[in-house]
Amino acid sequence: MEESILSSAPRMIWRLLEAHDIDADTLFRQSGFDPAHMSEPRMRYPKEAFRTLWAEVLTITGIDSIGIEAGRFYSPFDLSALGVSFLSSTTLMEALQRLHRYESIVNSTLAFTIAETAKRVDVLSDANFQFEEVARIHQDIRLSVLVDLCRKGLGPALNPVEVAFTYPEPKDTSEYVAVFCCPLVFSQPVSRLSFSVDDTQRAFLTSNREIAFGNDQILNEMLSELKGSSLASQVKRIIIEGLPSGSLTAKDVVERLFMSSRTLHRKLSDEGTNFRTLLLEVRRELAEQYISDKSMPLAEISYMLGFADQSSFFKAFKKWTGDSPSQFRESLG
């Protein structure tokens, strides 16, 4: 499985760049991001593009604590259903457990560990970045966002017991003190955010069990897709999303997967298929599904499947099944 991040996660970087009057669109594209995908709930970006983007942001701004600042520009919705599920939890501990369960949805290589002692609960994490500067930024974002999420659930008066960082202490820690409002330690083996046991048992002000469970179902589906995702299944998902916009080509797919046409062809061949076969499979599967819904006009189905006109759809469907769409619908009773 290719290392990747959720497409909505970089939204905070976009807002950060705009706050610094930096051309976000240009910088995103130069780093390998198509900004249009940030609004697609299950789209993912390669982690390498994320690293490249942050390296560029650091170079342009020259601000060592830019990760701490970036944490101010995130929204819980940037974490998709995980942000909603976290805030809908009953207690802070339940929210942290949800984060641990679904962490890889936001970042496929992110690993959280929750360790509980008699007096405190430690949330330990590893950025898994090989580049020191980017690892520091990512660590700062992760810790500052998590603190803010917890405060949204329990109220602004919540402060950690201690926050630990893996890198040496910066010359100026005023930004850190302002955000975390607790003792800070540096040059530690792993990054750590610690809360008192009492705080982790407090009820969330935003608790809603029904919403939490509903979003858990979405997260379980996303997790299943992520863990069992083959390239063919990714391509099929892109085809399904893109068909209503018109004729979808392999070029459209490679642009969204950030790979060359040759690489796409080779990897699909390794899985025993190709783009044309997948396109036909998706169209036929969707056509039979849509036609079984008798409330959907055939003209609308033709559009949803990306055909240029209704006649082209009818010819393709008769070739697949031997029946016209109308005959097939009638045969369903």
C-alpha atoms as a printed R data frame, in Angstrom:
    type eleno elety resid chain resno       x      y       z
1   ATOM     1    CA   MET     A     1   0.000  0.000   0.000
2   ATOM     2    CA   GLU     A     2   1.417  3.378  -1.007
3   ATOM     3    CA   GLU     A     3   1.974  5.825   1.848
4   ATOM     4    CA   SER     A     4  -0.732  8.471   1.657
5   ATOM     5    CA   ILE     A     5  -2.676 11.143   3.512
6   ATOM     6    CA   LEU     A     6  -6.341 12.093   3.434
7   ATOM     7    CA   SER     A     7  -6.994 14.699   0.735
8   ATOM     8    CA   SER     A     8  -8.743 17.086   3.141
9   ATOM     9    CA   ALA     A     9  -5.824 17.175   5.598
10  ATOM    10    CA   PRO     A    10  -3.766 19.807   3.676
11  ATOM    11    CA   ARG     A    11  -6.603 22.360   3.834
12  ATOM    12    CA   MET     A    12  -4.957 23.925   6.885
13  ATOM    13    CA   ILE     A    13  -1.793 24.484   4.845
14  ATOM    14    CA   TRP     A    14  -3.829 26.302   2.204
15  ATOM    15    CA   ARG     A    15  -5.323 28.607   4.847
16  ATOM    16    CA   LEU     A    16  -1.890 29.145   6.393
17  ATOM    17    CA   LEU     A    17  -0.407 30.154   3.038
18  ATOM    18    CA   GLU     A    18  -3.249 32.567   2.337
19  ATOM    19    CA   ALA     A    19  -2.706 34.165   5.762
20  ATOM    20    CA   HIS     A    20   0.915 34.794   4.727
21  ATOM    21    CA   ASP     A    21  -0.154 36.171   1.307
22  ATOM    22    CA   ILE     A    22   1.516 33.228  -0.461
23  ATOM    23    CA   ASP     A    23   0.025 31.874  -3.707
24  ATOM    24    CA   ALA     A    24  -1.366 28.611  -2.334
25  ATOM    25    CA   ASP     A    25  -2.619 27.287  -5.675
26  ATOM    26    CA   THR     A    26   0.778 27.586  -7.355
27  ATOM    27    CA   LEU     A    27   2.677 26.076  -4.432
28  ATOM    28    CA   PHE     A    28   0.284 23.138  -4.155
29  ATOM    29    CA   ARG     A    29   0.558 22.328  -7.856
30  ATOM    30    CA   GLN     A    30   4.347 22.645  -7.835
31  ATOM    31    CA   SER     A    31   4.444 20.136  -4.991
32  ATOM    32    CA   GLY     A    32   2.259 17.613  -6.828
33  ATOM    33    CA   PHE     A    33  -1.158 18.416  -5.332
34  ATOM    34    CA   ASP     A    34  -4.275 19.071  -7.356
35  ATOM    35    CA   PRO     A    35  -6.189 21.460  -5.039
36  ATOM    36    CA   ALA     A    36  -9.525 20.318  -6.500
37  ATOM    37    CA   HIS     A    37  -9.161 16.961  -4.733
38  ATOM    38    CA   MET     A    38  -9.218 18.534  -1.252
39  ATOM    39    CA   SER     A    39 -13.026 18.603  -1.400
40  ATOM    40    CA   GLU     A    40 -13.325 14.913  -2.311
41  ATOM    41    CA   PRO     A    41 -13.980 13.013   0.952
42  ATOM    42    CA   ARG     A    42 -12.202  9.741   0.112
43  ATOM    43    CA   MET     A    43  -9.465 10.979  -2.174
44  ATOM    44    CA   ARG     A    44  -5.854 10.595  -0.983
45  ATOM    45    CA   TYR     A    45  -2.540 12.287  -1.758
46  ATOM    46    CA   PRO     A    46   0.873 10.559  -1.817
47  ATOM    47    CA   LYS     A    47   2.796 11.251   1.370
48  ATOM    48    CA   GLU     A    48   5.836 12.294  -0.659
49  ATOM    49    CA   ALA     A    49   3.867 15.234  -2.079
50  ATOM    50    CA   PHE     A    50   2.972 16.246   1.476
51  ATOM    51    CA   ARG     A    51   6.652 16.236   2.468
52  ATOM    52    CA   THR     A    52   7.577 18.291  -0.610
53  ATOM    53    CA   LEU     A    53   4.874 20.831   0.130
54  ATOM    54    CA   TRP     A    54   5.978 21.341   3.734
55  ATOM    55    CA   ALA     A    55   9.621 21.667   2.689
56  ATOM    56    CA   GLU     A    56   8.579 24.465   0.302
57  ATOM    57    CA   VAL     A    57   6.478 26.177   2.975
58  ATOM    58    CA   LEU     A    58   9.422 26.134   5.395
59  ATOM    59    CA   THR     A    59  11.770 27.545   2.754
60  ATOM    60    CA   ILE     A    60   9.404 30.359   1.775
61  ATOM    61    CA   THR     A    61   8.342 31.429   5.273
62  ATOM    62    CA   GLY     A    62  11.609 30.767   7.103
63  ATOM    63    CA   ILE     A    63   9.570 30.224  10.298
64  ATOM    64    CA   ASP     A    64  10.861 27.313  12.384
65  ATOM    65    CA   SER     A    65   7.651 27.127  14.416
66  ATOM    66    CA   ILE     A    66   5.424 27.178  11.314
67  ATOM    67    CA   GLY     A    67   3.888 23.843  12.365
68  ATOM    68    CA   ILE     A    68   2.610 25.351  15.608
69  ATOM    69    CA   GLU     A    69   1.132 28.257  13.665
70  ATOM    70    CA   ALA     A    70  -0.451 25.897  11.126
71  ATOM    71    CA   GLY     A    71  -2.377 24.216  13.937
72  ATOM    72    CA   ARG     A    72  -4.423 27.397  14.296
73  ATOM    73    CA   PHE     A    73  -5.757 27.049  10.753
74  ATOM    74    CA   TYR     A    74  -7.187 23.540  10.911
75  ATOM    75    CA   SER     A    75 -10.853 22.586  11.204
76  ATOM    76    CA   PRO     A    76 -12.158 19.317  12.690
77  ATOM    77    CA   PHE     A    77 -13.772 18.724   9.278
78  ATOM    78    CA   ASP     A    78 -10.265 18.536   7.756
79  ATOM    79    CA   LEU     A    79 -10.093 15.138   9.462
80  ATOM    80    CA   SER     A    80 -13.272 14.024   7.672
81  ATOM    81    CA   ALA     A    81 -15.546 11.720   9.674
82  ATOM    82    CA   LEU     A    82 -12.802 11.218  12.267
83  ATOM    83    CA   GLY     A    83 -13.047 14.844  13.407
84  ATOM    84    CA   VAL     A    84 -16.813 14.552  13.860
85  ATOM    85    CA   SER     A    85 -16.586 11.151  15.550
86  ATOM    86    CA   PHE     A    86 -13.858 12.386  17.911
87  ATOM    87    CA   LEU     A    87 -15.905 15.384  19.076
88  ATOM    88    CA   SER     A    88 -19.073 13.295  19.393
89  ATOM    89    CA   SER     A    89 -17.397 10.901  21.844
90  ATOM    90    CA   THR     A    90 -18.682 10.551  25.401
91  ATOM    91    CA   THR     A    91 -15.366 11.254  27.168
92  ATOM    92    CA   LEU     A    92 -11.844 12.333  26.281
93  ATOM    93    CA   MET     A    93 -10.593  8.777  26.745
94  ATOM    94    CA   GLU     A    94 -13.218  7.448  24.344
95  ATOM    95    CA   ALA     A    95 -12.212 10.143  21.835
96  ATOM    96    CA   LEU     A    96  -8.523  9.209  22.143
97  ATOM    97    CA   GLN     A    97  -9.389  5.551  21.618
98  ATOM    98    CA   ARG     A    98 -11.258  6.471  18.436
99  ATOM    99    CA   LEU     A    99  -8.236  8.409  17.268
100 ATOM   100    CA   HIS     A   100  -6.051  5.376  17.895
101 ATOM   101    CA   ARG     A   101  -8.449  3.090  16.029
102 ATOM   102    CA   TYR     A   102  -8.778  5.264  12.924
103 ATOM   103    CA   GLU     A   103  -5.467  7.181  12.825
104 ATOM   104    CA   SER     A   104  -4.289  5.616   9.568
105 ATOM   105    CA   ILE     A   105  -7.255  7.104   7.679
106 ATOM   106    CA   VAL     A   106  -5.710 10.560   8.009
107 ATOM   107    CA   ASN     A   107  -2.117  9.374   7.542
108 ATOM   108    CA   SER     A   108  -1.530  5.782   6.454
109 ATOM   109    CA   THR     A   109   1.791  5.542   8.356
110 ATOM   110    CA   LEU     A   110   0.817  7.419  11.507
111 ATOM   111    CA   ALA     A   111   0.989  5.388  14.710
112 ATOM   112    CA   PHE     A   112  -0.531  6.503  18.020
113 ATOM   113    CA   THR     A   113  -0.112  4.614  21.292
114 ATOM   114    CA   ILE     A   114  -2.125  5.297  24.436
115 ATOM   115    CA   ALA     A   115  -0.367  4.499  27.721
116 ATOM   116    CA   GLU     A   116  -2.191  4.900  31.047
117 ATOM   117    CA   THR     A   117  -0.645  5.160  34.508
118 ATOM   118    CA   ALA     A   118  -2.234  5.885  37.887
119 ATOM   119    CA   LYS     A   119  -2.061  9.647  37.386
120 ATOM   120    CA   ARG     A   120  -1.912 10.387  33.658
121 ATOM   121    CA   VAL     A   121  -2.636  9.192  30.151
122 ATOM   122    CA   ASP     A   122   0.109  9.537  27.526
123 ATOM   123    CA   VAL     A   123  -0.613  9.783  23.804
124 ATOM   124    CA   LEU     A   124   2.630  8.765  22.072
125 ATOM   125    CA   SER     A   125   3.192  9.100  18.348
126 ATOM   126    CA   ASP     A   126   5.788  8.783  15.631
127 ATOM   127    CA   ALA     A   127   5.833 10.989  12.511
128 ATOM   128    CA   ASN     A   128   7.683  8.409  10.352
129 ATOM   129    CA   PHE     A   129   9.339 11.134   8.289
130 ATOM   130    CA   GLN     A   130  12.957 10.700   7.235
131 ATOM   131    CA   PHE     A   131  13.505 14.439   6.829
132 ATOM   132    CA   GLU     A   132  14.234 16.188  10.112
133 ATOM   133    CA   GLU     A   133  12.694 19.577   9.272
134 ATOM   134    CA   VAL     A   134   9.462 18.083   7.959
135 ATOM   135    CA   ALA     A   135   9.275 15.644  10.873
136 ATOM   136    CA   ARG     A   136   9.424 18.577  13.285
137 ATOM   137    CA   ILE     A   137   6.664 20.467  11.455
138 ATOM   138    CA   HIS     A   138   4.431 17.419  11.325
139 ATOM   139    CA   GLN     A   139   5.021 16.724  15.002
140 ATOM   140    CA   ASP     A   140   4.122 20.306  15.931
141 ATOM   141    CA   ILE     A   141   0.916 20.187  13.868
142 ATOM   142    CA   ARG     A   142  -0.136 16.834  15.266
143 ATOM   143    CA   LEU     A   143   0.306 17.910  18.881
144 ATOM   144    CA   SER     A   144  -1.238 21.371  18.524
145 ATOM   145    CA   VAL     A   145  -4.235 20.061  16.556
146 ATOM   146    CA   LEU     A   146  -4.849 17.284  19.074
147 ATOM   147    CA   VAL     A   147  -4.757 19.718  22.007
148 ATOM   148    CA   ASP     A   148  -7.219 21.984  20.250
149 ATOM   149    CA   LEU     A   149  -9.533 19.065  19.422
150 ATOM   150    CA   CYS     A   150  -9.549 18.027  23.079
151 ATOM   151    CA   ARG     A   151 -10.315 21.603  24.155
152 ATOM   152    CA   LYS     A   152 -13.211 21.723  21.709
153 ATOM   153    CA   GLY     A   153 -14.610 18.691  23.487
154 ATOM   154    CA   LEU     A   154 -13.906 19.656  27.102
155 ATOM   155    CA   GLY     A   155 -13.644 23.436  26.970
156 ATOM   156    CA   PRO     A   156 -10.788 25.953  26.549
157 ATOM   157    CA   ALA     A   157  -9.614 25.589  30.175
158 ATOM   158    CA   LEU     A   158  -8.242 22.086  29.464
159 ATOM   159    CA   ASN     A   159  -4.439 21.941  29.569
160 ATOM   160    CA   PRO     A   160  -2.139 18.934  29.174
161 ATOM   161    CA   VAL     A   161   0.021 17.768  32.070
162 ATOM   162    CA   GLU     A   162   3.090 17.829  29.817
163 ATOM   163    CA   VAL     A   163   4.075 17.854  26.143
164 ATOM   164    CA   ALA     A   164   7.243 16.162  24.845
165 ATOM   165    CA   PHE     A   165   9.069 16.748  21.551
166 ATOM   166    CA   THR     A   166  11.770 14.646  19.903
167 ATOM   167    CA   TYR     A   167  13.895 17.574  18.672
168 ATOM   168    CA   PRO     A   168  16.149 19.944  20.686
169 ATOM   169    CA   GLU     A   169  14.596 22.894  22.486
170 ATOM   170    CA   PRO     A   170  14.189 25.927  20.181
171 ATOM   171    CA   LYS     A   171  15.688 29.270  21.182
172 ATOM   172    CA   ASP     A   172  12.217 30.795  21.354
173 ATOM   173    CA   THR     A   173   9.464 28.665  22.894
174 ATOM   174    CA   SER     A   174   6.914 31.445  23.402
175 ATOM   175    CA   GLU     A   175   4.639 30.061  20.631
176 ATOM   176    CA   TYR     A   176   4.712 26.646  22.283
177 ATOM   177    CA   VAL     A   177   3.915 28.013  25.730
178 ATOM   178    CA   ALA     A   178   1.012 30.043  24.322
179 ATOM   179    CA   VAL     A   179  -0.527 26.987  22.638
180 ATOM   180    CA   PHE     A   180   0.044 24.225  25.179
181 ATOM   181    CA   CYS     A   181  -0.015 26.150  28.503
182 ATOM   182    CA   CYS     A   182   1.904 23.408  30.319
183 ATOM   183    CA   PRO     A   183   5.460 22.166  30.998
184 ATOM   184    CA   LEU     A   184   7.391 21.313  27.807
185 ATOM   185    CA   VAL     A   185  10.267 18.854  27.402
186 ATOM   186    CA   PHE     A   186  12.495 18.392  24.351
187 ATOM   187    CA   SER     A   187  14.977 15.855  22.919
188 ATOM   188    CA   GLN     A   188  12.736 12.964  23.968
189 ATOM   189    CA   PRO     A   189  12.655  9.472  22.361
190 ATOM   190    CA   VAL     A   190   9.087  9.967  21.088
191 ATOM   191    CA   SER     A   191   6.615 12.840  20.963
192 ATOM   192    CA   ARG     A   192   4.070 12.729  23.746
193 ATOM   193    CA   LEU     A   193   0.949 14.538  24.885
194 ATOM   194    CA   SER     A   194  -0.026 13.819  28.492
195 ATOM   195    CA   PHE     A   195  -3.348 14.439  30.241
196 ATOM   196    CA   SER     A   196  -4.423 13.768  33.784
197 ATOM   197    CA   VAL     A   197  -6.499 10.631  34.252
198 ATOM   198    CA   ASP     A   198  -9.278 12.750  35.729
199 ATOM   199    CA   ASP     A   199  -9.483 14.902  32.577
200 ATOM   200    CA   THR     A   200  -9.678 11.845  30.316
201 ATOM   201    CA   GLN     A   201 -12.761 10.638  32.230
202 ATOM   202    CA   ARG     A   202 -14.633 13.944  31.933
203 ATOM   203    CA   ALA     A   203 -17.728 14.099  29.719
204 ATOM   204    CA   PHE     A   204 -17.395 15.894  26.401
205 ATOM   205    CA   LEU     A   205 -19.512 19.014  25.953
206 ATOM   206    CA   THR     A   206 -20.000 17.979  22.317
207 ATOM   207    CA   SER     A   207 -20.994 14.365  23.027
208 ATOM   208    CA   ASN     A   208 -23.564 12.756  20.723
209 ATOM   209    CA   ARG     A   209 -23.550  8.968  20.714
210 ATOM   210    CA   GLU     A   210 -25.774  8.620  17.637
211 ATOM   211    CA   ILE     A   211 -23.548 10.895  15.550
212 ATOM   212    CA   ALA     A   212 -20.423  9.159  16.858
213 ATOM   213    CA   PHE     A   213 -21.659  5.690  15.907
214 ATOM   214    CA   GLY     A   214 -22.885  6.898  12.517
215 ATOM   215    CA   ASN     A   215 -19.475  8.333  11.678
216 ATOM   216    CA   ASP     A   216 -17.787  5.202  13.017
217 ATOM   217    CA   GLN     A   217 -19.554  3.258  10.267
218 ATOM   218    CA   ILE     A   218 -18.137  5.642   7.671
219 ATOM   219    CA   LEU     A   219 -14.680  5.351   9.233
220 ATOM   220    CA   ASN     A   220 -14.847  1.545   9.232
221 ATOM   221    CA   GLU     A   221 -15.661  1.610   5.521
222 ATOM   222    CA   MET     A   222 -12.770  4.009   4.850
223 ATOM   223    CA   LEU     A   223 -10.402  1.870   6.915
224 ATOM   224    CA   SER     A   224 -11.448 -1.253   5.053
225 ATOM   225    CA   GLU     A   225 -10.883  0.475   1.716
226 ATOM   226    CA   LEU     A   226  -7.475  1.712   2.827
227 ATOM   227    CA   LYS     A   227  -6.240 -1.638   4.119
228 ATOM   228    CA   GLY     A   228  -7.554 -3.701   1.248
229 ATOM   229    CA   SER     A   229  -7.123 -1.153  -1.496
230 ATOM   230    CA   SER     A   230  -5.744 -2.484  -4.770
231 ATOM   231    CA   LEU     A   231  -4.878 -0.143  -7.622
232 ATOM   232    CA   ALA     A   232  -7.796 -1.569  -9.618
233 ATOM   233    CA   SER     A   233 -10.236 -0.675  -6.834
234 ATOM   234    CA   GLN     A   234  -8.773  2.847  -6.649
235 ATOM   235    CA   VAL     A   235  -9.167  3.270 -10.400
236 ATOM   236    CA   LYS     A   236 -12.763  2.009 -10.231
237 ATOM   237    CA   ARG     A   237 -13.584  4.532  -7.524
238 ATOM   238    CA   ILE     A   238 -12.135  7.359  -9.625
239 ATOM   239    CA   ILE     A   239 -14.111  6.156 -12.658
240 ATOM   240    CA   ILE     A   240 -17.348  6.111 -10.650
241 ATOM   241    CA   GLU     A   241 -16.721  9.653  -9.374
242 ATOM   242    CA   GLY     A   242 -15.740 10.989 -12.803
243 ATOM   243    CA   LEU     A   243 -18.248  9.375 -15.164
244 ATOM   244    CA   PRO     A   244 -21.006 12.017 -14.801
245 ATOM   245    CA   SER     A   245 -18.569 14.711 -15.959
246 ATOM   246    CA   GLY     A   246 -18.288 13.069 -19.384
247 ATOM   247    CA   SER     A   247 -15.892 10.757 -21.162
248 ATOM   248    CA   LEU     A   248 -13.261  9.610 -18.669
249 ATOM   249    CA   THR     A   249  -9.795  8.702 -19.975
250 ATOM   250    CA   ALA     A   250  -6.751  6.965 -18.538
251 ATOM   251    CA   LYS     A   251  -5.056 10.371 -18.529
252 ATOM   252    CA   ASP     A   252  -7.698 11.674 -16.116
253 ATOM   253    CA   VAL     A   253  -6.987  8.742 -13.809
254 ATOM   254    CA   VAL     A   254  -3.191  9.054 -13.783
255 ATOM   255    CA   GLU     A   255  -3.468 12.743 -12.950
256 ATOM   256    CA   ARG     A   256  -5.504 11.906  -9.868
257 ATOM   257    CA   LEU     A   257  -3.219  9.042  -8.843
258 ATOM   258    CA   PHE     A   258  -0.020 11.068  -9.373
259 ATOM   259    CA   MET     A   259   1.612  8.444 -11.592
260 ATOM   260    CA   SER     A   260   2.591  8.122 -15.238
261 ATOM   261    CA   SER     A   261   0.456  6.347 -17.849
262 ATOM   262    CA   ARG     A   262   3.174  3.711 -18.189
263 ATOM   263    CA   THR     A   263   3.177  3.043 -14.431
264 ATOM   264    CA   LEU     A   264  -0.615  2.777 -14.350
265 ATOM   265    CA   HIS     A   265  -0.596  0.309 -17.261
266 ATOM   266    CA   ARG     A   266   2.166 -1.787 -15.674
267 ATOM   267    CA   LYS     A   267   0.604 -1.947 -12.216
268 ATOM   268    CA   LEU     A   268  -2.864 -2.756 -13.545
269 ATOM   269    CA   SER     A   269  -1.320 -5.450 -15.757
270 ATOM   270    CA   ASP     A   270   0.278 -6.953 -12.646
271 ATOM   271    CA   GLU     A   271  -3.246 -7.164 -11.179
272 ATOM   272    CA   GLY     A   272  -4.528 -8.841 -14.344
273 ATOM   273    CA   THR     A   273  -6.545 -5.971 -15.778
274 ATOM   274    CA   ASN     A   274  -6.350 -2.641 -17.643
275 ATOM   275    CA   PHE     A   275  -8.106  0.714 -17.700
276 ATOM   276    CA   ARG     A   276 -10.505 -0.119 -20.530
277 ATOM   277    CA   THR     A   277 -11.649 -3.323 -18.831
278 ATOM   278    CA   LEU     A   278 -12.250 -1.509 -15.555
279 ATOM   279    CA   LEU     A   279 -14.188  1.249 -17.317
280 ATOM   280    CA   LEU     A   280 -16.457 -1.302 -18.997
281 ATOM   281    CA   GLU     A   281 -16.948 -3.202 -15.734
282 ATOM   282    CA   VAL     A   282 -17.919 -0.062 -13.845
283 ATOM   283    CA   ARG     A   283 -20.310  1.105 -16.563
284 ATOM   284    CA   ARG     A   284 -22.047 -2.250 -16.812
285 ATOM   285    CA   GLU     A   285 -22.311 -2.705 -13.020
286 ATOM   286    CA   LEU     A   286 -23.692  0.796 -12.547
287 ATOM   287    CA   ALA     A   287 -26.020  0.495 -15.538
288 ATOM   288    CA   GLU     A   288 -27.710 -2.613 -14.140
289 ATOM   289    CA   GLN     A   289 -27.880 -1.024 -10.690
290 ATOM   290    CA   TYR     A   290 -29.428  2.216 -11.999
291 ATOM   291    CA   ILE     A   291 -31.887  0.462 -14.309
292 ATOM   292    CA   SER     A   292 -33.181 -1.625 -11.410
293 ATOM   293    CA   ASP     A   293 -34.284  1.666  -9.849
294 ATOM   294    CA   LYS     A   294 -37.407  2.305 -11.954
295 ATOM   295    CA   SER     A   295 -37.630  5.896 -10.751
296 ATOM   296    CA   MET     A   296 -34.461  6.809 -12.695
297 ATOM   297    CA   PRO     A   297 -35.132  7.952 -16.287
298 ATOM   298    CA   LEU     A   298 -32.970  6.231 -18.902
299 ATOM   299    CA   ALA     A   299 -31.727  9.612 -20.112
300 ATOM   300    CA   GLU     A   300 -30.399 10.354 -16.606
301 ATOM   301    CA   ILE     A   301 -28.710  6.955 -16.439
302 ATOM   302    CA   SER     A   302 -27.002  7.660 -19.749
303 ATOM   303    CA   TYR     A   303 -25.654 10.917 -18.311
304 ATOM   304    CA   MET     A   304 -24.543  9.302 -15.053
305 ATOM   305    CA   LEU     A   305 -22.536  6.737 -17.007
306 ATOM   306    CA   GLY     A   306 -20.739  9.395 -19.046
307 ATOM   307    CA   PHE     A   307 -22.168  8.550 -22.468
308 ATOM   308    CA   ALA     A   308 -22.271 11.300 -25.081
309 ATOM   309    CA   ASP     A   309 -25.928 10.561 -25.839
310 ATOM   310    CA   GLN     A   310 -28.711  8.119 -24.996
311 ATOM   311    CA   SER     A   311 -28.277  6.218 -28.258
312 ATOM   312    CA   SER     A   312 -24.650  5.372 -27.412
313 ATOM   313    CA   PHE     A   313 -25.742  4.069 -24.024
314 ATOM   314    CA   PHE     A   314 -28.485  1.891 -25.555
315 ATOM   315    CA   LYS     A   315 -26.029  0.327 -28.041
316 ATOM   316    CA   ALA     A   316 -23.467 -0.401 -25.323
317 ATOM   317    CA   PHE     A   317 -26.042 -1.902 -22.973
318 ATOM   318    CA   LYS     A   318 -27.493 -4.194 -25.662
319 ATOM   319    CA   LYS     A   319 -23.949 -5.369 -26.433
320 ATOM   320    CA   TRP     A   320 -23.381 -6.194 -22.729
321 ATOM   321    CA   THR     A   321 -26.664 -7.944 -21.982
322 ATOM   322    CA   GLY     A   322 -28.373 -8.734 -25.271
323 ATOM   323    CA   ASP     A   323 -31.348 -6.581 -24.171
324 ATOM   324    CA   SER     A   324 -32.152 -2.926 -24.544
325 ATOM   325    CA   PRO     A   325 -32.311 -0.939 -21.244
326 ATOM   326    CA   SER     A   326 -36.123 -0.935 -21.476
327 ATOM   327    CA   GLN     A   327 -36.313 -4.681 -22.047
328 ATOM   328    CA   PHE     A   328 -33.897 -5.323 -19.184
329 ATOM   329    CA   ARG     A   329 -35.970 -3.143 -16.828
330 ATOM   330    CA   GLU     A   330 -39.181 -4.938 -17.845
331 ATOM   331    CA   SER     A   331 -37.590 -8.322 -17.196
332 ATOM   332    CA   LEU     A   332 -37.008 -7.322 -13.569
333 ATOM   333    CA   GLY     A   333 -40.762 -7.346 -13.033
